[in-house]
Amino acid sequence: MAKKKTKTSWLKWSIGSWIGWKSLNYIVNHPNFIRDLKLSFNSYLTALSDLIDALQSLKANSAQLQVELKKTERTVNQIDRSVDRFQYKLQPRLDKISELQKHITNELNQVQKQTLDKKRK
């Protein structure tokens, strides 16, 4: 049983050595691999730096948005108060207009009723 273990460990060592040799041979014979690896690492660092800058910009813009929302809230409250005052001043006039409208409607109904009565006779 111990021999099987020895054979497999020797086989693993052989395959690992062969893969290592082929990898080292590939890297030595293809210098573009190292250059490409360096470029991809640099582009990764650049993208990471851009992400950090974007996050900082997002935080700053978010803080500015909160400030502007507070300013807007005051303005909206002022507009609401103005509308309420206007509505308060306008309501008696609207009530009078509604009353006059009802009166005119009643008068028109009476005139129409009189006209229909005359036509029937």
GIRATA-V248918 format. One record per pair of residues at least 12 apart in sequence whose C-alpha atoms are under 7 Angstrom apart, sorted by sequence separation. I is the first residue (numbers start at 0). J is the second residue. D is the distance in Angstrom with one decimal. If there is no record, write none. Layout:
# GIRATA-V248918
i	j	d
I	J	D
I	J	D
This chain:
# GIRATA-V248918
none
